[in-house]
Amino acid sequence: MKRVIVVSLALIMVLSAFALAEGVGAFETFKNGIGARALAMGGAFVAVADDATAVCWNPAGLAQVADTRIAGMSTDLFGMDCTHQYVSAVTTFANLGIGLGWERASVTGDGVDEDGNPTESFSWDESAIIGTLATNIMDIGLAGATAKYYMANGYDSTASGFGFDLGLLVNLGDMFTIGVTAIDLGGSTITWDDADTDKISGMYKAGMAMKLVEDMLILAADIDFDGTNLGDAHLGLEFNVIEELALRGGVVLTNNFQDYYFSVGGGINVAGLYVDAAYLLQEFAYGETGYTLILSAEFSLGDLLGGGEEEEWTEAETP
């Protein structure tokens, strides 16, 4: 980054724990993904992407959501005053899945200078306005695109820029689905007040999901690519004990599969209100263990504004 900011140890701990590449980059926290359901499954969601969080995981998945929904998420990463929040609304219109969302990560703390002496307190804020379109493509799969307007604010300076995602979902029979997504395709650039720029590196994800036991059990696996470099691997499962109750678990393999951390969670569905929780347990490089609780909710308006249940689709059907 051209703009070098010396921040507190807590900020470095939080952002470095969530960065996929070496070092701390712009908007790295956003690359974790959002939603307690997906994160409880270890982030193995690219080939699932069947709820309002598809806006961030795989824009093509938005075409699977046949009704109108509103969703939100909030968490404090490792209890270190680094918040990550998300709200969105999705619907369908003229055979298109349409989504609009807002994502924000912020941190407050005490700064230090080059000699380690405390300075004044600081706040840092990164946010994005997100718009998504998804549709069926020639009855062979689903495709989607997302445009993002990034905004950063800290140390009396602001920055902004645009980013773009693309996604694809293809059914392989009744049980298997494959998905691919390009996040910040080609890399995104944000420009500061003084014309300095920061780069948001592109990330690519590929995944497969398998539905068993009349779709009551989902097994999923994703792999990340940071350019041509292999990134993290994600494994997850979701089991619907009953229609109103789901249990989830996952594991994330990091550092060339040498390290790993676990995630667990669950969710309930009452009259179209989905309430989900996820719990992440991660060990840092310096030996400390961090815990993060993520809460999210999604409400299906259903017949109130048109639409119905999540739509099943095959290669020969239009969602």
N, C-alpha and C positions, 0 to 999 in steps of 0.2 A: 504494500500500500504506500502511495506517495505521502499520504497524510499520516504521520506517526503520532499516536496518542498513548501516553503512559497512563495506565489505569491501575486500579487496585488489584491485589492478588486474587481477590474473590472473582473479579470479572475475568481475569485470565483463566482461572480454574474452570469457570462455567463455559466460556466460549471454546476453550481448547478441548474440553470434554466432548463437545457436540460437533466440532469441526471434522469434516470427512477428509480433508487434505491437511498436509502439514502446515502449521502456522494458523493464525487467526485471520480469516478473510471477511469481506463484507457480506452480511446477511447469511452467515454460515448456519445460524440457529434455524433459519427457515428450512434448511435442507433435511432436518429431522423428520419433517412431515407433521401433520396435525390430526387431532381426533383420538380420543381414548381408545376407541375400538381398534383402529389400525395400529396404534402404538402398543397396545396390549398384545397384538399378534406379532410383535417384533418388527413392525414396519413392513411386513410381507403383504403388501396391499395393492401392488401395481396391477395384478391380474384379477383382483376382486373389485375394488373401486365401484361399489354399488350403492353408495350413499352420498350425502352432500359434500363429504370431504374429497370426493373424486376431483373436485376443482383443483386440489393441490397434488394428489397422488398420481392420477392419470385422467386427463380431461376427457378422454374417450368414454370413460365410465359414466359420465353424466347422462349419456343417452339411455342408460339402464334405469334411471330414476324417473318413473312415469308420472309422479304427482308433484305437488308443490311442497317444499320443505324449508324450514329455517333451522339453523344449527349454530352452535357456539362451543368454544373450548377455552379453558383457562388453566394455567399452571404456574407455579413458582419453581424454576429449575433448581433442584437440590436445596431448596430453602435458602437461597443466597440473594434474595431480592432481585432476581432476574426473571421477569415475567414473560410469558409467551401466551398470546391470546388470539382468538380467531372467531369471526362471525360470518355467516353466509346465508344466502337465500337462493334456492334453485327451483326451476320449474320447466315445463315443456311448452313449446309453441310451434305449430306448423312443422311437426316432425323434428324439431330441434330441441336438444337439451340446453338450457340456458342457466348460467350461474353467475352470481356476483358476490364477491367476498372481500373481507378486510382482515389482514394479518398484522400482528404487531409484536415485537420483542423489545424489551427495555430493561435497563439496569441502572441502579443508583449505588453510589459508594463513595469512598474517600480516595482521592488521587495521591500518587507519590511521584517525586521527581527522580532524575537519573541516579541520585545517590541514596534513594530509598527513604527520603524524608517525607512525611505527610504534607500534603498540600490541601487546597480547598476541595470540598465535596463536588461530585460531578453527577450528571445524568446523561444517559445515552439512549436514543430511541431510534428504532428501525421499523418501518411499516410499509405495507404494500396494498394497493387497491387492485383487485383481481377480477377479471372478466373472462368467462369461458363459454364456448359454443361446442356442441357435440352432435353427431348425427350418424346414421347408418350409411355405409358406402357400398353401393352396388350389391347389397345383400350378402357381403362376404365378411363383414366385420363392422366395428364402430371406430370412428375417428373423432378426435377433438383437438381444439387449440385454445390456449390461454394467453391473454395479454396481461402484463403486470406493470403497474406504475410504482416504482420504488421511491421511498422517501427516507432520508436519514437526518437526524437532528442531534447535535451535541457540541459542547464547547463553543457555543455562540456561532455555529456554522451549520449550514444545511446543504443537502445534496439530493439529487433526484435523477431518475433515468428509467428506461423501459426494459422489460425482459419478456421473453416468449417461450412457451412450452408447447410441445406436440405430443399426442398420445394415440395409441392404437390398441384395440382389443379384438381378438379373434377366438371364436368357439371352435374347439376340436371335438365335435360330438357333444353328447349330453353331459359328460363329466368334466372335461378339461377346458380350460381357458388360458390363453397366453396373452400377455400384455407387455408393451414396451412404451417408454416415455422418455422424452428429452426435456430436461429442466434447464431453463436459461440456455436455450439452443445457441451454440456458438459463443457463449459467454455474454454477459450483460455488463454495461458500463454505467456508473453513476458519476455525475459531475458536481463538484463542490462550488461554493460561491466564488472561490478564487481561481476557478478553472482547473484545479487538480482533479484527477479522476481515480476511482477505484474500480477494480474488476470483480464481478461476481462470476466465479468460474462455473462453467456448464457441467451438468451431471446427467448421466444416462442410466436408466434402470430397465431391467428385463425381468419378467416374472411369470410364474405358472401357478394356477390354482386348480384344485381338484375338489369336487363336491360329491359327498358320499351320504349314504343313509337318508335318501330322499331329501338331499340338500341340508340335512340337519348338521352335518360335519363338513367343515371346510379345512383343507390343508393347503398351505401356500408357501412359496419360496421365491425370493427376489435376489438379484445380484446387482450391485452398483458398479458403475464405471466412471472414473474421474478422468475424462479424456480417453487416452488409451490405457490408463492404469486401472487395475482391478481394485475395486473398493470393498465395501462391507457386503456381507451376505446376511440375509434375513430369512428366518424360518418361523412359521407361525401356524396356529390352528384356532378354530372357533367351533365350539360344540353347543348347539341349542338343546339344552336339557329338556325344556318345553318351549313352546312358541314364545312365551313371555320372558324366558331366562336364558342367557348365553354365558358360557365360560370360555376364557381365552388364555393363551400362553404363547410365548415366543422366545427366541434367542437370536442375538445379533453377534456375528463373528467379525472381528475387527483386526487391524494390524496384520494383514495378510493371513488371516484365520488363526493367528497365534493367541489372540485374546478374545474374550466373549463377555456378554452380560445378558441377563434374563429380564423378561417382562411378564407380568400376569395381569389379569383383569376380568371384568365381567360387565354385563349389561342387563337391564330390564326394559321391557316394552309394555306400556300400559296405555291402551286406547290411542295408539299412534305417537306416544311420547317415548322416545328412546333415551335412557339415561345410562351413561357408560363411565367406567372408571378404569384407569390403568396405573400400574405401579412398576417403576423402573428401578432396577438395582444395578449400579455400575461402579466398577473399581477404577480409580484414576491411576495414571502412570506412576505417581509418587506414593501409591499404597493405600491412600484413603478411599473409603467407600461412600458413594453418594446415593441418595434416594430421591425419587421424584414421583409425586402423586399428580395424576392428570385427570381432570373431570371434564366431561363434555355432555351435551344434550342435543337432540335433534327432534323436531316436531313435524309430523306429516299432517298437512292440512286436509289431505284426502279429498273427499267429496265436497268439502266446503268451498274449494276454489277449482274443482275439477281434477280429474286424474284418479288414480287408484293405487293399488299395490305396486311394488317394484316389479317391473315387467321382465318376463322371461324372453329370451331372444335366441335364435339360432341363425345359422348361415343363410337360411332361406326366409327369414322373417324380418320385418322392419319393426324396430322398437317404437 
